[in-house]
Amino acid sequence: MTQTSVNDIEFRSVTKNYGAVTAVKNIELAVPKGAFLALLGPSGCGKTTCLRMIGGFEQPSEGEVMIAGTPMRGVPAYRRPVNMVFQHYALFPHFDVENNVAYGLRQLRPRLPAAEITKRVASALEMVRLGGFAKRRIHELSGGQQQRVALARALVNRPSVLLLDEPLAALDKNLRTAMQIELQTIQRELGITFVLVTHDQEEALSMSDLVCVMNAGRIVQLAPPQEVYDNPADLFVAGFVGKTNRLEGEIEARGTDRCMVRLGNGLTITAPVKRELSTGKAILSVRPEAIALSTATDATANVLKGRVTNRIFLGSSVEYCVAVPGIGDVLVTTERQPAETGLHDPGTEVALGFDPQTVHIFSA
Ligand code: ATP
């Protein structure tokens, strides 16, 4: 017996053209029920277009968007089991919190009884921890509280999918971090499928349980955050999600599972083969935190010698830029130990060591 599980959202070969512009091309996507999906990618890659096609604000030029197993072609936005939270919350400033949240419910036909509306609004405000704020005016709320009103308004008619278009972009960093945790908690409590559009890779990694990395209208990787970070599908993902060093080299020898690459300074690195590789030029991708920086001068394998050119103090960590002859600038991040006193000054000769297991080889 085969078991089929219904995906909450599915894209089947979806393409969207705006005149001569192809915004998304041939997208295949399946989002399980109750997942928190982040659509992540640079400006113009097609994230919002995907979100709007789920919401019913745009129609695919080709292919089909399905929600809970039902094709959505021809289903208008207001008939979809979906709601959306926008970047600018679009609240009614002259209404109080309660009336903002009740607004959508009052438009429903057949009408809901007033007592039912009151009950649902109170429950939505509890969900976003604004229980005592029903009578407050919008302008009497902080940015984070306004964001939560927008969230309550989107949750009040109990959608099965919630779409969030950069909902935290207007908040300052501390508030944004607090709201990230809160949104994640609310999503887990409610079990609703969330689709978040963001170009902030930290936000995507920290909040979602599935990251969909997009570039130029296509999906380049769909995987849990840790997988995307540790095992980027290509050089674009490696560079876009987190920081990475790109070291150029030439493939010298290749086995089925290991590969030897000669770098610009003559040093060879033998690293595991994790993806398709052709012969010739290669690029090694190494995370800044996977490099150990020391002032030891004894030569060992997989050690690059260089000179610190810049140091950025980040509080709990320190970021160094190290110029390596024949290779170029290498970025290194070191955790700062509480007892550590000596930071390496610009001009210091240093050795950079790394474990080949942490290196990714891509064809150039
Ligand atoms: P951003 O992060 O800047 O919001 P995005 O990844 O959400 O970008 P989309 O808004 O989906 O990108 O746009 C994808 C492409 O489609 C872009 O090239 C954009 O210029 C184009 N596009 C989007 N909407 C329209 C439209 N209504 N008419 C014409 N072109 C459009």
Residues whose N, C-alpha, C, O or C-beta is under 5 A from the ligand:
A	BS01	ATP	Y18 V21 A23 P42 S43 G44 C45 G46 K47 T48 T49
